[in-house]
Amino acid sequence: MPSALILKIHTISVTVFLVFYLLKTFFLLLGKDTVLDTFSKNTRITEMVFSALFLITGIWLIVITGGIKTLQIVKLLLVFASIPLAVTGFKKKKKILASLSFLMLIGAYGLAEASRSKPYPIKHASASESSPGKYLFENNCTQCHGPDGKKMYHEAADLSLSVKDASMMAAIIRNGSNKKMPAYGELLSEEEIHAVAEYVYTLRSN
C-alpha cells in the first residue's frame, strides 16, 4: 500500500477518533450521562475500528520510515497513557480523568504535527569513512527517500528524476524545502552537506 494512502488513512482515523472523544468529553462535562451512555453504546464498534486504524497506521508509518523522532516517542507515550485514563473516566464518570485524557490526545496530535518539520536523529560519518556522502544519505535520508532516492515517503522528491545540480541540492539540504523537508544547515557541516549533495547527484537516472 502506498505510504501516501496510509498517511491519509491515519490522518482521517485520528481526526474521527478525536471527534468521538471530544463529544464524549463534552457530554460528560455537561452532566449528560444518559446521552453519553447512549452515544458510547451506539458508536462503540465504529470507535474501535477507527482507534485500531489510528494505532495500526501510525505504527505502520514508523515501520515504513525505519526511524522515529523524539517527538514521536513522546506522542506515543501520551496516546498509550491516555487510554486507561479515558476508559476509567468515561466508565466511572470522572470528569477530570476524561478531560485529562482528551488533553493528552490533543497534545499528542500537536506533537505529531510539530515533528513533521523536525529531522530524524542525525548519524554522522566517522573520519575514516571512505564515502561520507553515501554514509550520511543511507543513515539519514532513506527514511523518506529510500536507498535509491525513489521512495517518495510523505511527498518526498524522487531524487532519481531530479534535475538540480549539486549546488542547488546542497541549498535544499541546508535550508529545507517547502515545509516538506527539514533544514539540516544547523545539524550538518558544510562539508557534510556538499558530500550528501554530490552523492544524491549520483542517484539520478541516466
Secondary structure, DSSP 8 states (H G I E B T S, - for coil): --HHHHHHHHHHHHHHHHHHHHHHHHHHHTT-HHHHHHHHHHHHHHHHHHHHHHHHHHHHHHHHHT---HHHHHHHHHHHHHHHHHHHHHHTT-HHHHHHHHHHHHHHHHHHHHHTTS--------TT-S-HHHHHHHHHTHHHH-TTS---GGG---GGG----HHHHHHHHHH-BTTTB---TTTS-HHHHHHHHHHHHHTS--
